[in-house]
């Protein structure tokens, strides 16, 4: 009798490889963002898509605040077109980062979502920076 885990068989290895490689094209994690932000020449822009009050209370150091509803062609035109936007929101219980990713993709901009959001960031032991 198969377990709940194996009652649906695992995908064939070539299908699993394609699936997980494709996931990495859409997502990044808090550790990769944290380590990459140590570079003086980051090739991405971190965007906190929560509201201004939440952003002011604490955000990823170096992040800019653009709530997803404010991501218009005019607003986003001020940023380099080739830089990848890394969007995040409060955490797994929030879909703001997903909505932001949709908006940026519709504008033809490269985007990844930082999985875990603020909750994931804090769970990894990283700190948030309040606005001054």
N, C-alpha and C positions, 0 to 999 in steps of 0.2 A: 504494500500500500504506500503510494508516494506521500510525502509530506506536503504541507501547504506551499512550501518553497518550490518543490519539484513537480507539483501536479500540472503546472504549465512548464513544459520543457524549456531549457535555456536556448537562446538563439544559437544558430551555427556560428562558429568563430569568425568567419568572414563578414557576416551580417553584424555581429556584435562589434567587431573592429570598426566598421563603417559608422555605426551608430554612436559609439563613444568618441570617435574622432570628430564627428560632426558636433557633438555636444560641446567639445572644447572650442569650437568656432563661435559658439553663442555665449559661453559662460567662462568666467574666471573666478578664482576664489580669493578670500580675504588675505591669505598668506602670500599669494603671488602678487596681489596689489601692494601689500605692505612692503615686501622686499623690493619690488620694482620702483616704488616711490623713493627709495634711497638713492636712485640714480639722479644725477643733476640734469639729465637730458631725457626725461620720460617721453615715451612715444605714444602716450595716451593722456586723456583728460578725464579725471574722476568727477562725476556729477552726482550730487545728492539731490534726489528728486522730491524729497519731502518738502513740506511747507517751510517758510522762513523762520517761524518760531521754533520748530524742531531743529532746524539747521543751526540756529543761534545757540541752542542749548548744548549742542555737541555734534561734530561731524568729523569725517576722516580728514586729517590734516592735508591741506592742499586741494581739497575738493571745492568745486564751485556749486552754487545752489541754483538750480533751474527746475522748478516744479514741472512735471510732464505737460501740464496744460499750457505752459508758457513756451514750449519748444516749437517755435514757428520758424519758417524759412528765414525771415528777417533777423530774428534773434540768433539763430545758429550760424548765420553767414559770417559772423565776426570771428569764428573759430577756424583753424586750419582744416581743410577738407580731408586731408590724409590721416590726421590723428584719429585714433580709435577712442570713442567715448565709452567709458566704463560707468554704467549707471547703477545706483543702489538706492534702496528705500529702507524702511524700518526693519524688515526681515521677512521670513517665510510667510508670515500672515498678511503681508502687504503685496499688492500687485502693481504698485506705482512704478517700479523698475521695469516691469513687463510693458506697461503702457508707454513709458518713456522710450524703451527699445523699439516699439512699434513706430512711434512718431519719428524717431531718428532714422530708422530704416526707410520709412516712407519718404524722407527728405534725401535719401541716397547717401547717408552718412554711415561710416562703419561703427558698429556698436557691439558691446558685450555687456552682460549683466554680471555684477559681482554677487554670486550666490551667498545667501545668508544675511546680506545687508548689515545694518547696524548691529543687530543681534549676533550675527556671525562674527563680526569684527570684535565685539566685546567678548564673545565666547572664546576667541583665540587669544585673549589677554591683551589686545591692543587698546589704546586709549583714544578717546574722542577729544577734539579740540573745540572749546567754546568760542563763539565769535566775541570779539572785544568790543 
